[in-house]
Amino acid sequence: MIVSGSSAANLLYLVQPDLTAKWQKAMHNWNRILAQQAIVYDDRLRLDL
């Protein structure tokens, strides 16, 4: 199936509410992930949120 650029953009626009609804849930093991990212990206990661 070939999808043009505008068709892909329209599809993403239509499914956006379904995708962003999942972002509200807490992520499993977030503290562990954040600690690992702090080690790898210590110069770019701000932890003073």
mmCIF file as Biopython writes it, N, C-alpha, C and O atoms, coordinates in Angstrom:
data_model
#
loop_
_atom_site.group_PDB
_atom_site.id
_atom_site.type_symbol
_atom_site.label_atom_id
_atom_site.label_alt_id
_atom_site.label_comp_id
_atom_site.label_asym_id
_atom_site.label_entity_id
_atom_site.label_seq_id
_atom_site.pdbx_PDB_ins_code
_atom_site.Cartn_x
_atom_site.Cartn_y
_atom_site.Cartn_z
_atom_site.occupancy
_atom_site.B_iso_or_equiv
_atom_site.auth_seq_id
_atom_site.auth_asym_id
_atom_site.pdbx_PDB_model_num
ATOM 1   N N  . MET A ? 1  ? 0.835  -1.170 0.000  1.0 0.0 1  A 1 
ATOM 2   C CA . MET A ? 1  ? 0.000  0.000  0.000  1.0 0.0 1  A 1 
ATOM 3   C C  . MET A ? 1  ? 0.889  1.245  0.000  1.0 0.0 1  A 1 
ATOM 4   O O  . MET A ? 1  ? 1.749  1.400  0.867  1.0 0.0 1  A 1 
ATOM 5   N N  . ILE A ? 2  ? 0.683  2.104  -0.947 1.0 0.0 2  A 1 
ATOM 6   C CA . ILE A ? 2  ? 1.443  3.343  -1.057 1.0 0.0 2  A 1 
ATOM 7   C C  . ILE A ? 2  ? 0.579  4.491  -0.561 1.0 0.0 2  A 1 
ATOM 8   O O  . ILE A ? 2  ? -0.561 4.661  -0.991 1.0 0.0 2  A 1 
ATOM 9   N N  . VAL A ? 3  ? 1.142  5.274  0.350  1.0 0.0 3  A 1 
ATOM 10  C CA . VAL A ? 3  ? 0.411  6.403  0.934  1.0 0.0 3  A 1 
ATOM 11  C C  . VAL A ? 3  ? 1.172  7.670  0.608  1.0 0.0 3  A 1 
ATOM 12  O O  . VAL A ? 3  ? 2.379  7.754  0.834  1.0 0.0 3  A 1 
ATOM 13  N N  . SER A ? 4  ? 0.461  8.664  0.071  1.0 0.0 4  A 1 
ATOM 14  C CA . SER A ? 4  ? 1.121  9.933  -0.236 1.0 0.0 4  A 1 
ATOM 15  C C  . SER A ? 4  ? 1.383  10.700 1.061  1.0 0.0 4  A 1 
ATOM 16  O O  . SER A ? 4  ? 0.848  10.354 2.115  1.0 0.0 4  A 1 
ATOM 17  N N  . GLY A ? 5  ? 2.200  11.731 0.976  1.0 0.0 5  A 1 
ATOM 18  C CA . GLY A ? 5  ? 2.550  12.529 2.144  1.0 0.0 5  A 1 
ATOM 19  C C  . GLY A ? 5  ? 1.349  13.175 2.799  1.0 0.0 5  A 1 
ATOM 20  O O  . GLY A ? 5  ? 1.230  13.173 4.024  1.0 0.0 5  A 1 
ATOM 21  N N  . SER A ? 6  ? 0.455  13.731 1.990  1.0 0.0 6  A 1 
ATOM 22  C CA . SER A ? 6  ? -0.717 14.391 2.575  1.0 0.0 6  A 1 
ATOM 23  C C  . SER A ? 6  ? -1.678 13.366 3.173  1.0 0.0 6  A 1 
ATOM 24  O O  . SER A ? 6  ? -2.336 13.648 4.174  1.0 0.0 6  A 1 
ATOM 25  N N  . SER A ? 7  ? -1.765 12.195 2.578  1.0 0.0 7  A 1 
ATOM 26  C CA . SER A ? 7  ? -2.623 11.148 3.131  1.0 0.0 7  A 1 
ATOM 27  C C  . SER A ? 7  ? -2.084 10.667 4.472  1.0 0.0 7  A 1 
ATOM 28  O O  . SER A ? 7  ? -2.851 10.422 5.404  1.0 0.0 7  A 1 
ATOM 29  N N  . ALA A ? 8  ? -0.763 10.531 4.568  1.0 0.0 8  A 1 
ATOM 30  C CA . ALA A ? 8  ? -0.148 10.114 5.826  1.0 0.0 8  A 1 
ATOM 31  C C  . ALA A ? 8  ? -0.366 11.168 6.903  1.0 0.0 8  A 1 
ATOM 32  O O  . ALA A ? 8  ? -0.641 10.830 8.054  1.0 0.0 8  A 1 
ATOM 33  N N  . ALA A ? 9  ? -0.247 12.434 6.542  1.0 0.0 9  A 1 
ATOM 34  C CA . ALA A ? 9  ? -0.469 13.521 7.499  1.0 0.0 9  A 1 
ATOM 35  C C  . ALA A ? 9  ? -1.919 13.529 7.969  1.0 0.0 9  A 1 
ATOM 36  O O  . ALA A ? 9  ? -2.185 13.726 9.154  1.0 0.0 9  A 1 
ATOM 37  N N  . ASN A ? 10 ? -2.850 13.319 7.058  1.0 0.0 10 A 1 
ATOM 38  C CA . ASN A ? 10 ? -4.261 13.272 7.434  1.0 0.0 10 A 1 
ATOM 39  C C  . ASN A ? 10 ? -4.545 12.099 8.369  1.0 0.0 10 A 1 
ATOM 40  O O  . ASN A ? 10 ? -5.312 12.237 9.323  1.0 0.0 10 A 1 
ATOM 41  N N  . LEU A ? 11 ? -3.943 10.969 8.107  1.0 0.0 11 A 1 
ATOM 42  C CA . LEU A ? 11 ? -4.130 9.798  8.953  1.0 0.0 11 A 1 
ATOM 43  C C  . LEU A ? 11 ? -3.587 10.046 10.351 1.0 0.0 11 A 1 
ATOM 44  O O  . LEU A ? 11 ? -4.228 9.690  11.339 1.0 0.0 11 A 1 
ATOM 45  N N  . LEU A ? 12 ? -2.408 10.654 10.441 1.0 0.0 12 A 1 
ATOM 46  C CA . LEU A ? 12 ? -1.839 10.967 11.751 1.0 0.0 12 A 1 
ATOM 47  C C  . LEU A ? 12 ? -2.705 11.971 12.501 1.0 0.0 12 A 1 
ATOM 48  O O  . LEU A ? 12 ? -2.859 11.874 13.718 1.0 0.0 12 A 1 
ATOM 49  N N  . TYR A ? 13 ? -3.268 12.932 11.782 1.0 0.0 13 A 1 
ATOM 50  C CA . TYR A ? 13 ? -4.143 13.919 12.404 1.0 0.0 13 A 1 
ATOM 51  C C  . TYR A ? 13 ? -5.382 13.240 12.988 1.0 0.0 13 A 1 
ATOM 52  O O  . TYR A ? 13 ? -5.847 13.615 14.065 1.0 0.0 13 A 1 
ATOM 53  N N  . LEU A ? 14 ? -5.906 12.259 12.294 1.0 0.0 14 A 1 
ATOM 54  C CA . LEU A ? 14 ? -7.129 11.598 12.744 1.0 0.0 14 A 1 
ATOM 55  C C  . LEU A ? 14 ? -6.893 10.669 13.939 1.0 0.0 14 A 1 
ATOM 56  O O  . LEU A ? 14 ? -7.768 10.535 14.793 1.0 0.0 14 A 1 
ATOM 57  N N  . VAL A ? 15 ? -5.739 10.036 14.009 1.0 0.0 15 A 1 
ATOM 58  C CA . VAL A ? 15 ? -5.476 9.096  15.107 1.0 0.0 15 A 1 
ATOM 59  C C  . VAL A ? 15 ? -4.782 9.761  16.290 1.0 0.0 15 A 1 
ATOM 60  O O  . VAL A ? 15 ? -4.555 9.111  17.310 1.0 0.0 15 A 1 
ATOM 61  N N  . GLN A ? 16 ? -4.443 11.036 16.172 1.0 0.0 16 A 1 
ATOM 62  C CA . GLN A ? 16 ? -3.715 11.745 17.224 1.0 0.0 16 A 1 
ATOM 63  C C  . GLN A ? 16 ? -4.427 11.688 18.580 1.0 0.0 16 A 1 
ATOM 64  O O  . GLN A ? 16 ? -3.751 11.448 19.580 1.0 0.0 16 A 1 
ATOM 65  N N  . PRO A ? 17 ? -5.740 11.891 18.681 1.0 0.0 17 A 1 
ATOM 66  C CA . PRO A ? 17 ? -6.373 11.805 20.010 1.0 0.0 17 A 1 
ATOM 67  C C  . PRO A ? 17 ? -6.210 10.429 20.662 1.0 0.0 17 A 1 
ATOM 68  O O  . PRO A ? 17 ? -6.037 10.343 21.878 1.0 0.0 17 A 1 
ATOM 69  N N  . ASP A ? 18 ? -6.264 9.365  19.881 1.0 0.0 18 A 1 
ATOM 70  C CA . ASP A ? 18 ? -6.094 8.027  20.433 1.0 0.0 18 A 1 
ATOM 71  C C  . ASP A ? 18 ? -4.667 7.812  20.934 1.0 0.0 18 A 1 
ATOM 72  O O  . ASP A ? 18 ? -4.457 7.171  21.964 1.0 0.0 18 A 1 
ATOM 73  N N  . LEU A ? 19 ? -3.698 8.345  20.212 1.0 0.0 19 A 1 
ATOM 74  C CA . LEU A ? 19 ? -2.304 8.177  20.611 1.0 0.0 19 A 1 
ATOM 75  C C  . LEU A ? 19 ? -1.969 8.985  21.854 1.0 0.0 19 A 1 
ATOM 76  O O  . LEU A ? 19 ? -1.309 8.479  22.762 1.0 0.0 19 A 1 
ATOM 77  N N  . THR A ? 20 ? -2.410 10.225 21.906 1.0 0.0 20 A 1 
ATOM 78  C CA . THR A ? 20 ? -2.055 11.075 23.036 1.0 0.0 20 A 1 
ATOM 79  C C  . THR A ? 20 ? -2.798 10.682 24.304 1.0 0.0 20 A 1 
ATOM 80  O O  . THR A ? 20 ? -2.337 11.007 25.398 1.0 0.0 20 A 1 
ATOM 81  N N  . ALA A ? 21 ? -3.923 10.002 24.199 1.0 0.0 21 A 1 
ATOM 82  C CA . ALA A ? 21 ? -4.632 9.546  25.395 1.0 0.0 21 A 1 
ATOM 83  C C  . ALA A ? 21 ? -3.770 8.561  26.181 1.0 0.0 21 A 1 
ATOM 84  O O  . ALA A ? 21 ? -3.844 8.518  27.409 1.0 0.0 21 A 1 
ATOM 85  N N  . LYS A ? 22 ? -2.967 7.783  25.495 1.0 0.0 22 A 1 
ATOM 86  C CA . LYS A ? 22 ? -2.098 6.811  26.150 1.0 0.0 22 A 1 
ATOM 87  C C  . LYS A ? 22 ? -0.928 7.486  26.858 1.0 0.0 22 A 1 
ATOM 88  O O  . LYS A ? 22 ? -0.324 6.883  27.745 1.0 0.0 22 A 1 
ATOM 89  N N  . TRP A ? 23 ? -0.592 8.729  26.488 1.0 0.0 23 A 1 
ATOM 90  C CA . TRP A ? 23 ? 0.524  9.432  27.102 1.0 0.0 23 A 1 
ATOM 91  C C  . TRP A ? 23 ? 0.216  9.857  28.522 1.0 0.0 23 A 1 
ATOM 92  O O  . TRP A ? 23 ? 1.134  10.194 29.269 1.0 0.0 23 A 1 
ATOM 93  N N  . GLN A ? 24 ? -1.031 9.851  28.913 1.0 0.0 24 A 1 
ATOM 94  C CA . GLN A ? 24 ? -1.427 10.284 30.246 1.0 0.0 24 A 1 
ATOM 95  C C  . GLN A ? 24 ? -1.175 9.220  31.305 1.0 0.0 24 A 1 
ATOM 96  O O  . GLN A ? 24 ? -1.190 9.517  32.500 1.0 0.0 24 A 1 
ATOM 97  N N  . LYS A ? 25 ? -0.945 7.996  30.881 1.0 0.0 25 A 1 
ATOM 98  C CA . LYS A ? 25 ? -0.730 6.903  31.819 1.0 0.0 25 A 1 
ATOM 99  C C  . LYS A ? 25 ? 0.711  6.912  32.315 1.0 0.0 25 A 1 
ATOM 100 O O  . LYS A ? 25 ? 1.626  7.328  31.605 1.0 0.0 25 A 1 
ATOM 101 N N  . ALA A ? 26 ? 0.889  6.451  33.527 1.0 0.0 26 A 1 
ATOM 102 C CA . ALA A ? 26 ? 2.237  6.362  34.100 1.0 0.0 26 A 1 
ATOM 103 C C  . ALA A ? 26 ? 3.034  5.270  33.388 1.0 0.0 26 A 1 
ATOM 104 O O  . ALA A ? 26 ? 2.502  4.211  33.056 1.0 0.0 26 A 1 
ATOM 105 N N  . MET A ? 27 ? 4.302  5.544  33.164 1.0 0.0 27 A 1 
ATOM 106 C CA . MET A ? 27 ? 5.157  4.586  32.480 1.0 0.0 27 A 1 
ATOM 107 C C  . MET A ? 27 ? 5.776  3.624  33.489 1.0 0.0 27 A 1 
ATOM 108 O O  . MET A ? 27 ? 6.250  4.037  34.547 1.0 0.0 27 A 1 
ATOM 109 N N  . HIS A ? 28 ? 5.765  2.361  33.157 1.0 0.0 28 A 1 
ATOM 110 C CA . HIS A ? 28 ? 6.316  1.321  34.013 1.0 0.0 28 A 1 
ATOM 111 C C  . HIS A ? 28 ? 7.834  1.497  34.127 1.0 0.0 28 A 1 
ATOM 112 O O  . HIS A ? 28 ? 8.511  1.667  33.114 1.0 0.0 28 A 1 
ATOM 113 N N  . ASN A ? 29 ? 8.374  1.458  35.354 1.0 0.0 29 A 1 
ATOM 114 C CA . ASN A ? 29 ? 9.813  1.584  35.631 1.0 0.0 29 A 1 
ATOM 115 C C  . ASN A ? 29 ? 10.391 2.929  35.190 1.0 0.0 29 A 1 
ATOM 116 O O  . ASN A ? 29 ? 11.545 2.984  34.766 1.0 0.0 29 A 1 
ATOM 117 N N  . TRP A ? 30 ? 9.615  4.016  35.280 1.0 0.0 30 A 1 
ATOM 118 C CA . TRP A ? 30 ? 10.092 5.312  34.809 1.0 0.0 30 A 1 
ATOM 119 C C  . TRP A ? 30 ? 11.343 5.768  35.558 1.0 0.0 30 A 1 
ATOM 120 O O  . TRP A ? 30 ? 12.246 6.334  34.943 1.0 0.0 30 A 1 
ATOM 121 N N  . ASN A ? 31 ? 11.419 5.536  36.871 1.0 0.0 31 A 1 
ATOM 122 C CA . ASN A ? 31 ? 12.591 5.966  37.634 1.0 0.0 31 A 1 
ATOM 123 C C  . ASN A ? 31 ? 13.860 5.272  37.142 1.0 0.0 31 A 1 
ATOM 124 O O  . ASN A ? 31 ? 14.922 5.891  37.072 1.0 0.0 31 A 1 
ATOM 125 N N  . ARG A ? 32 ? 13.753 4.022  36.809 1.0 0.0 32 A 1 
ATOM 126 C CA . ARG A ? 32 ? 14.908 3.268  36.298 1.0 0.0 32 A 1 
ATOM 127 C C  . ARG A ? 32 ? 15.334 3.799  34.930 1.0 0.0 32 A 1 
ATOM 128 O O  . ARG A ? 32 ? 16.525 3.966  34.666 1.0 0.0 32 A 1 
ATOM 129 N N  . ILE A ? 33 ? 14.362 4.062  34.071 1.0 0.0 33 A 1 
ATOM 130 C CA . ILE A ? 33 ? 14.654 4.597  32.737 1.0 0.0 33 A 1 
ATOM 131 C C  . ILE A ? 33 ? 15.321 5.964  32.849 1.0 0.0 33 A 1 
ATOM 132 O O  . ILE A ? 33 ? 16.298 6.243  32.155 1.0 0.0 33 A 1 
ATOM 133 N N  . LEU A ? 34 ? 14.790 6.809  33.721 1.0 0.0 34 A 1 
ATOM 134 C CA . LEU A ? 34 ? 15.338 8.144  33.897 1.0 0.0 34 A 1 
ATOM 135 C C  . LEU A ? 34 ? 16.768 8.090  34.426 1.0 0.0 34 A 1 
ATOM 136 O O  . LEU A ? 34 ? 17.615 8.876  34.001 1.0 0.0 34 A 1 
ATOM 137 N N  . ALA A ? 35 ? 17.042 7.175  35.343 1.0 0.0 35 A 1 
ATOM 138 C CA . ALA A ? 35 ? 18.395 7.032  35.881 1.0 0.0 35 A 1 
ATOM 139 C C  . ALA A ? 35 ? 19.375 6.605  34.797 1.0 0.0 35 A 1 
ATOM 140 O O  . ALA A ? 35 ? 20.498 7.107  34.748 1.0 0.0 35 A 1 
ATOM 141 N N  . GLN A ? 36 ? 18.968 5.690  33.930 1.0 0.0 36 A 1 
ATOM 142 C CA . GLN A ? 36 ? 19.831 5.246  32.839 1.0 0.0 36 A 1 
ATOM 143 C C  . GLN A ? 36 ? 20.078 6.367  31.841 1.0 0.0 36 A 1 
ATOM 144 O O  . GLN A ? 36 ? 21.194 6.526  31.347 1.0 0.0 36 A 1 
ATOM 145 N N  . GLN A ? 37 ? 19.044 7.144  31.544 1.0 0.0 37 A 1 
ATOM 146 C CA . GLN A ? 37 ? 19.201 8.265  30.619 1.0 0.0 37 A 1 
ATOM 147 C C  . GLN A ? 37 ? 20.112 9.336  31.216 1.0 0.0 37 A 1 
ATOM 148 O O  . GLN A ? 37 ? 20.870 9.979  30.489 1.0 0.0 37 A 1 
ATOM 149 N N  . ALA A ? 38 ? 20.044 9.528  32.516 1.0 0.0 38 A 1 
ATOM 150 C CA . ALA A ? 38 ? 20.898 10.514 33.184 1.0 0.0 38 A 1 
ATOM 151 C C  . ALA A ? 38 ? 22.366 10.132 33.067 1.0 0.0 38 A 1 
ATOM 152 O O  . ALA A ? 38 ? 23.225 11.009 32.976 1.0 0.0 38 A 1 
ATOM 153 N N  . ILE A ? 39 ? 22.667 8.843  33.068 1.0 0.0 39 A 1 
ATOM 154 C CA . ILE A ? 39 ? 24.046 8.384  32.917 1.0 0.0 39 A 1 
ATOM 155 C C  . ILE A ? 39 ? 24.534 8.632  31.494 1.0 0.0 39 A 1 
ATOM 156 O O  . ILE A ? 39 ? 25.638 9.136  31.288 1.0 0.0 39 A 1 
ATOM 157 N N  . VAL A ? 40 ? 23.718 8.282  30.531 1.0 0.0 40 A 1 
ATOM 158 C CA . VAL A ? 40 ? 24.119 8.384  29.126 1.0 0.0 40 A 1 
ATOM 159 C C  . VAL A ? 40 ? 24.122 9.834  28.644 1.0 0.0 40 A 1 
ATOM 160 O O  . VAL A ? 40 ? 25.037 10.252 27.934 1.0 0.0 40 A 1 
ATOM 161 N N  . TYR A ? 41 ? 23.108 10.592 29.025 1.0 0.0 41 A 1 
ATOM 162 C CA . TYR A ? 41 ? 22.936 11.957 28.518 1.0 0.0 41 A 1 
ATOM 163 C C  . TYR A ? 41 ? 23.038 12.973 29.649 1.0 0.0 41 A 1 
ATOM 164 O O  . TYR A ? 41 ? 22.200 13.869 29.749 1.0 0.0 41 A 1 
ATOM 165 N N  . ASP A ? 42 ? 24.039 12.848 30.494 1.0 0.0 42 A 1 
ATOM 166 C CA . ASP A ? 42 ? 24.135 13.720 31.663 1.0 0.0 42 A 1 
ATOM 167 C C  . ASP A ? 42 ? 24.271 15.191 31.310 1.0 0.0 42 A 1 
ATOM 168 O O  . ASP A ? 42 ? 23.847 16.045 32.089 1.0 0.0 42 A 1 
ATOM 169 N N  . ASP A ? 43 ? 24.845 15.509 30.170 1.0 0.0 43 A 1 
ATOM 170 C CA . ASP A ? 43 ? 25.011 16.919 29.798 1.0 0.0 43 A 1 
ATOM 171 C C  . ASP A ? 43 ? 23.755 17.524 29.168 1.0 0.0 43 A 1 
ATOM 172 O O  . ASP A ? 43 ? 23.653 18.746 29.059 1.0 0.0 43 A 1 
ATOM 173 N N  . ARG A ? 44 ? 22.795 16.686 28.749 1.0 0.0 44 A 1 
ATOM 174 C CA . ARG A ? 44 ? 21.593 17.190 28.074 1.0 0.0 44 A 1 
ATOM 175 C C  . ARG A ? 44 ? 20.304 16.984 28.860 1.0 0.0 44 A 1 
ATOM 176 O O  . ARG A ? 44 ? 19.266 17.535 28.493 1.0 0.0 44 A 1 
ATOM 177 N N  . LEU A ? 45 ? 20.351 16.217 29.914 1.0 0.0 45 A 1 
ATOM 178 C CA . LEU A ? 45 ? 19.138 15.880 30.641 1.0 0.0 45 A 1 
ATOM 179 C C  . LEU A ? 45 ? 18.974 16.776 31.863 1.0 0.0 45 A 1 
ATOM 180 O O  . LEU A ? 45 ? 19.850 16.826 32.726 1.0 0.0 45 A 1 
ATOM 181 N N  . ARG A ? 46 ? 17.847 17.483 31.934 1.0 0.0 46 A 1 
ATOM 182 C CA . ARG A ? 46 ? 17.546 18.339 33.076 1.0 0.0 46 A 1 
ATOM 183 C C  . ARG A ? 46 ? 16.667 17.559 34.045 1.0 0.0 46 A 1 
ATOM 184 O O  . ARG A ? 46 ? 15.591 17.099 33.664 1.0 0.0 46 A 1 
ATOM 185 N N  . LEU A ? 47 ? 17.101 17.404 35.273 1.0 0.0 47 A 1 
ATOM 186 C CA . LEU A ? 47 ? 16.333 16.674 36.267 1.0 0.0 47 A 1 
ATOM 187 C C  . LEU A ? 47 ? 15.642 17.599 37.258 1.0 0.0 47 A 1 
ATOM 188 O O  . LEU A ? 47 ? 15.059 17.116 38.229 1.0 0.0 47 A 1 
ATOM 189 N N  . ASP A ? 48 ? 15.685 18.892 37.051 1.0 0.0 48 A 1 
ATOM 190 C CA . ASP A ? 48 ? 15.052 19.846 37.953 1.0 0.0 48 A 1 
ATOM 191 C C  . ASP A ? 48 ? 13.624 20.177 37.504 1.0 0.0 48 A 1 
ATOM 192 O O  . ASP A ? 48 ? 13.246 21.347 37.449 1.0 0.0 48 A 1 
ATOM 193 N N  . LEU A ? 49 ? 12.851 19.170 37.191 1.0 0.0 49 A 1 
ATOM 194 C CA . LEU A ? 49 ? 11.496 19.382 36.675 1.0 0.0 49 A 1 
ATOM 195 C C  . LEU A ? 49 ? 10.540 19.761 37.764 1.0 0.0 49 A 1 
ATOM 196 O O  . LEU A ? 49 ? 9.357  19.976 37.500 1.0 0.0 49 A 1 
#
